[in-house]
């Protein structure tokens, strides 16, 4: 039988041993979004809160809106420079450093949100992306998705490919590279900057996310025509970029907590957009917005141009090719399967809605 003294001795060792596995850590998170975008920015605050609660306040993450630590496209530099340990940002903001960064967010004529999550979590996507990210000193976790996005705001109607020529448009990533082939002059701008420049006549068109954010930023006050589909944004994954050294130094328990909180953020953001979009679109239409569908010849020209962009980047970059080839095979199989199930169901329900039966 163990004596009382031995029991006291073990108890005395237990607290320090537990504490060693749950150190006190304080990180800074730089967001690529302003506080006013409650879905995009708010999920980062939720993530930080969940991590704190799960660790009894021992792992604290302070969240800074865009501009406080870094600009919308400067998160990688902020982590490298030691200004922040973690960022909440869109991977495709960094295609100027490597076009393969686009796969982390979305690519033209790519995956929808469910398909993207399937690829990331179960199709090898996260592993492929983290091979890329490691070269830039970061570790990535999906932590948000906007769902399929709109095709953007235009001052004039787009009736043909000719109408795209010379158009100054806010659009990042491979979507911008694709439209450049058709004469568009792509602009890399944050949401608030894009809205301001559209209002000031410095750009002619802008895409951001969808009705909820677009209404909040006031795009409809400067452009009348709201187009769909957003073929360059079948989904919009937002990532947590974490300094690789900082990630590797975390206790395994903290890594597990961060991973779980990021996955919850990923689901939470998409749910928020799905809930907030319908009412926001109704408001936009009531205020004079005219909903338009891109003409089929324009979509076909964009699809051909996107194929050229993907082929050119594959030829120029082994890293891009190493992601694109398995991703492309995954897309082929997933789209075929969704055509059997999801598309037929969604088409049925959309028809019932149009007929006023729902």
TAJOGI-V432693 format. One record per pair of residues at least 24 apart in sequence whose C-alpha atoms are under 7 Angstrom apart, sorted by sequence separation. I is the first residue (numbers start at 1). J is the second residue. If there is no record, write none. Layout:
i=I j=J
i=I j=J
This chain:
i=170 j=194
i=195 j=219
i=198 j=222
i=104 j=129
i=192 j=217
i=35 j=65
i=34 j=65
i=29 j=61
i=33 j=65
i=34 j=66
i=113 j=145
i=25 j=58
i=26 j=59
i=27 j=60
i=28 j=61
i=29 j=62
i=30 j=63
i=31 j=64
i=32 j=65
i=33 j=66
i=24 j=58
i=25 j=59
i=26 j=60
i=27 j=61
i=28 j=62
i=29 j=63
i=30 j=64
i=31 j=65
i=32 j=66
i=113 j=147
i=169 j=203
i=23 j=58
i=24 j=59
i=25 j=60
i=26 j=61
i=27 j=62
i=28 j=63
i=29 j=64
i=30 j=65
i=31 j=66
i=112 j=147
i=113 j=148
i=168 j=203
i=169 j=204
i=170 j=205
i=171 j=206
i=22 j=58
i=30 j=66
i=112 j=148
i=168 j=204
i=169 j=205
i=170 j=206
i=171 j=207
i=167 j=204
i=168 j=205
i=169 j=206
i=170 j=207
i=30 j=69
i=32 j=71
i=33 j=72
i=30 j=70
i=32 j=72
i=32 j=73
i=44 j=88
i=30 j=75
i=155 j=204
i=154 j=204
i=155 j=205
i=154 j=205
i=153 j=205
i=154 j=206
i=153 j=206
i=30 j=84
i=152 j=206
i=153 j=207
i=29 j=84
i=152 j=207
i=28 j=84
i=29 j=85
i=30 j=86
i=31 j=87
i=32 j=88
i=151 j=207
i=152 j=208
i=27 j=84
i=28 j=85
i=29 j=86
i=30 j=87
i=31 j=88
i=32 j=89
i=175 j=232
i=27 j=85
i=28 j=86
i=29 j=87
i=30 j=88
i=31 j=89
i=150 j=209
i=149 j=209
i=150 j=210
i=149 j=210
i=226 j=289
i=212 j=276
i=225 j=289
i=226 j=290
i=227 j=291
i=228 j=292
i=229 j=293
i=212 j=277
i=215 j=280
i=224 j=289
i=225 j=290
i=226 j=291
i=227 j=292
i=228 j=293
i=108 j=174
i=153 j=219
i=211 j=277
i=224 j=290
i=225 j=291
i=226 j=292
i=227 j=293
i=228 j=294
i=107 j=174
i=108 j=175
i=225 j=292
i=227 j=294
i=107 j=175
i=155 j=223
i=157 j=225
i=212 j=280
i=154 j=223
i=155 j=224
i=156 j=225
i=211 j=280
i=215 j=284
i=220 j=289
i=153 j=223
i=154 j=224
i=155 j=225
i=211 j=281
i=102 j=173
i=154 j=225
i=102 j=174
i=153 j=225
i=154 j=226
i=153 j=226
i=152 j=226
i=153 j=227
i=152 j=227
i=151 j=227
i=150 j=227
i=151 j=228
i=95 j=173
i=150 j=228
i=151 j=229
i=93 j=172
i=150 j=229
i=151 j=230
i=93 j=173
i=150 j=230
i=92 j=173
i=149 j=230
i=149 j=233
i=148 j=233
i=149 j=234
i=148 j=234
i=149 j=235
i=147 j=234
i=148 j=235
i=147 j=235
i=148 j=236
i=146 j=235
i=147 j=236
i=145 j=235
i=146 j=236
i=145 j=236
i=146 j=237
i=145 j=237
i=144 j=237
i=145 j=238
i=144 j=238
i=142 j=237
i=143 j=238
i=144 j=239
i=142 j=238
i=143 j=239
i=142 j=239
i=143 j=240
i=141 j=239
i=142 j=240
i=140 j=239
i=141 j=240
i=140 j=240
i=141 j=241
i=140 j=241
i=139 j=241
i=140 j=242
i=138 j=241
i=139 j=242
i=138 j=242
i=139 j=243
i=138 j=243
i=139 j=244
i=137 j=243
i=138 j=244
i=137 j=244
i=134 j=244
i=72 j=190
i=143 j=262
i=142 j=262
i=143 j=263
i=113 j=234
i=141 j=262
i=142 j=263
i=144 j=265
i=145 j=266
i=109 j=231
i=112 j=234
i=113 j=235
i=143 j=265
i=144 j=266
i=108 j=231
i=109 j=232
i=111 j=234
i=112 j=235
i=143 j=266
i=144 j=267
i=146 j=269
i=147 j=270
i=179 j=302
i=108 j=232
i=110 j=234
i=111 j=235
i=142 j=266
i=145 j=269
i=146 j=270
i=178 j=302
i=181 j=305
i=107 j=232
i=108 j=233
i=109 j=234
i=144 j=269
i=145 j=270
i=107 j=233
i=144 j=270
i=106 j=233
i=146 j=273
i=178 j=305
i=106 j=234
i=178 j=306
i=106 j=235
i=106 j=236
i=105 j=236
i=106 j=237
i=178 j=309
i=105 j=237
i=177 j=309
i=104 j=237
i=105 j=238
i=159 j=295
i=161 j=298
i=160 j=298
i=90 j=237
i=91 j=238
i=90 j=238
i=91 j=239
i=89 j=238
i=90 j=239
i=88 j=238
i=89 j=239
i=88 j=239
i=89 j=240
i=88 j=240
i=87 j=240
i=88 j=241
i=86 j=240
i=87 j=241
i=86 j=241
i=87 j=242
i=86 j=242
i=85 j=242
i=86 j=243
i=85 j=243
i=85 j=246
i=79 j=243
i=37 j=213
i=128 j=323
i=108 j=306
i=51 j=257
i=51 j=258
i=51 j=261
i=50 j=261
i=47 j=261
i=47 j=262
i=47 j=265
i=100 j=319
i=115 j=334
i=100 j=320
i=111 j=331
i=99 j=320
i=43 j=265
i=43 j=269
i=21 j=251
i=39 j=269
i=39 j=272
